[in-house]
Amino acid sequence: MQLQPDRRTVQQCVEEALLPLFVEPVRLIPSSRTDAGVHARRQVAHFDVSSRRNPFAIVRAGNSELPGDVRILAAEEKSVDFHARFSARWRAYTYRISLVPVALGRQYVWQFPQRIRTELLPELAAQVMGTHSFEAFAHESPLERHDYECSVYKSEWTIEENQLKYHIQASRFVHGLVRMLVGTMIDVACGRGSATSLTEVLLSRDNQNAGTKAPACGLTLESVGYMNWPGL
């Protein structure tokens, strides 16, 4: 969602749509940053301005200026200590894989018509449950060791007709985590690459041991939670 030079982004579209309403620059702070090509069903962002507007007016006026593929679903006034990114307690993503070639909706799936041993996927998904250092699945420059730690609350695969869906919910996500997890699980389930389990890759803390990085098009940010995960 973040601004990118010479490229249309959701953040740019929303900021430009809200400018006539506030008559001052609006800078959105999103709850998470997503790679180009990743989708968001329920992204959350905040902005600070000097003038007050009715939340309903923000939604109505903003949507009247936005292109058809971007929409403001809701707006509300928050306390000064709210931060869309740092106040978040968890985020939920879904990754979609089409097992057959598709035309309609192709921009939202990874088309993968090769045979996948789908019976292996539930156990692979279970191996990342809990709190781990995900350095081996991070697509970014080295960080401080603790910056790779994430708590995974849900990790599971479902299948609907000819589409596989990977659902993951976690306290936070390092850059590229979901796409690296999905790609590695598919590699293992197809018998390609050197990895035989996600546990061994996790313990190595080396992203050279991870598998294919799944394409961005299949990934969607589903929701962001600001209350603690149930049971914590």
N, C-alpha and C positions, 0 to 999 in steps of 0.2 A: 504493500500500500504506500510505502514511502516515496518521496519525490525522487525522480531520476531524470538526469539531463537528457534532453532530446527524446523523451518518451512519455506518452500519455499515461498517467497513473490515476488511480481512484482518489488519492489524496489531493492531487492537483485539481481534479474535477470538482470535488466537494468544496475545497477552499475557494475556487473561483465562483461557484454557485452561491456561496454564502456572502461573498463580498458586497453585493448590492444591499443586502439586508442590514449589515452592520456598518457599512461605509468605513471600514478599517480592515487592514489585513487580518485574515483568520489563518492561524497555523494549527493544523490538526496534530494531535499526539495519539497515534494508534496504540492499541493494546498489544499488537505484535507486528513484526515486520515479516513480509512474505516475499518469496522469490517472484520474479516476473513469470507470469503464466499460472500462478497459484490463485485459486478462487476463494472468496469469502462469502458465506451465507449470512453470518451475523458478526461482523467486525464491530469493535467498540473503539471510539476515539473521543478525546475531550479537547476543548479549546478554551482559552481565556480571552475575554473581551471586556471593554470598559462599559458597554451599553447592554441593557437587559432586553430580551425579547421573549415573547410567549413561546414555549416549546412547540406548540402546535403550529405557530407561524413559521418557526424554523423548518419544520418538516415540510410544510406546504410550499413555502417560498423556495427552499432548497431544491425540492423535487421538480419544481416548475422550470428550473434552470439546468438540471442535470441531464446527461444523455440517457437513453433508454436502458443501458446495461448497468447503471449505478442508481441506487435508491437509498434515501434516508428512511429507516423504518420507524424510528422513535427518537425523541430528544427529551432531556430533563435537566433541570438545574441541580448541580451537585455542590457539596461543600468544598471549600478551598483546598482541603487536604486530599481530595480525590485525584487519583492519577490513573488514566486508562491502562497504562502498562504496569506500574509498580503496585497498584492496589489489587490487581487480578490475583486470584488464588489458584485458578486452573484454566486450562484451555482444552478444547476438544476438536480433533481433526478427523476427517474421513478420507481414505484413499480408495479410489475406484479403478478397477481393472475390468475391461471387457474381454471376455474369452472368445469372442467372435468379432470379425470386422464390422464396424458400424459407420454410418454416415451421419445420421441425426444424433447430436449430443457428443460427437467425437472429441470436441474441445474440452470435455469434462472427464475423460477416461484415458487410461493407458491401454491401448489396444494390444493385446497379448494373446494371439490365437494358438500359441504353442501349448503342448500338454504340460499341466502343472499337477503335481501330486498334492492335491488339496487336502488330503488327510493328514499331511505333515504340518499344515499351517497353524492349527490351534495350539500345538505344543510349542512351536517356535514363538508364537505371540506371547504365550505364558512366561517365557524365559526372560522377558524384560519387565515383568510386573515388579513393583517395589521401587526402592531407591537405589540408583546406580550412578556411577560416573559414565557418561555416554561419550567420552572422548573418542572412542573408536568409530562412532557414528556421526561425528561432527564434521561438517564441511566448512572449516574456517581456520584462520591462523591460530597457533597455540595460545591458549588462555591460561590464567591461573587455574591450578588443578580443580579447585572447588567450583569453578564456574561451569563445569560440565555436569554437575550433579542435578539430576531430575528425579522426581517421584512419580512413577506411572501408576495411576489408579485403575485404568481400564485398558486392556489390550486384547482385541479379539477380532476374528474374521467371521464374516457372514457371506452367504452366497444366495443370490436372488436371480433365478433364471440363468442368464449367461453372464452375470456380473458378480465379481468378487468385490467385497468391501472390507477394508481394514479400518477399525474404529480404535482410536487411542485418545485417552484423556490423561493429562499430566499436569503437575504443578508448573512446569515451564518446559520450553523446548530450545535446545541449542540449534544453531543454524544447520539446516539440512537433515535434521534427525529423522523425521517421518519418512522422507524419500529414501534415505539410506537404509532404514529399517526394512521398508517394504522391498526395496531392491535386493537386499541380502536374503530376506525370507524367500523371495521368488527364486533367487539363484539356488538356494539349498533345495527347494521343492522341485526344481528342474534338474538337479544333479549337475549343476555347472559351478565353476569357481572352486576355491579351495576350502571355504567355510562349510562346516557340517552342523553348526549350531550357533545361535546368537550368544549363548553363554561364553563360548570360547572367544568370540570376537570382543565381547564386553571386557573380559578379563585381560585381553592383550593391550587395551588402551591405545591401539594403533589403527587409524582409519585405512591403512593399506591392507588390513585384513578383512575389511568390510567388502560387500559385493557391489553390484551395480547401483548407481543412484537413479531411482525411478524418475521418470519425466514429471515436470512440474504440473502438467495439465490435469493429472488425476487427483490432485490434492485440493481439499476444500477445508477452510477454517469454518467449523460449524457453530461454535459458541464460545463465550468467555464467561467464567464465573467469578463473582466477587464475594461469595460466601465460602467458608471452608468446605472441602469435600465431605459429604456425609460420612460420619463415622470417625472423623479425625478429632 
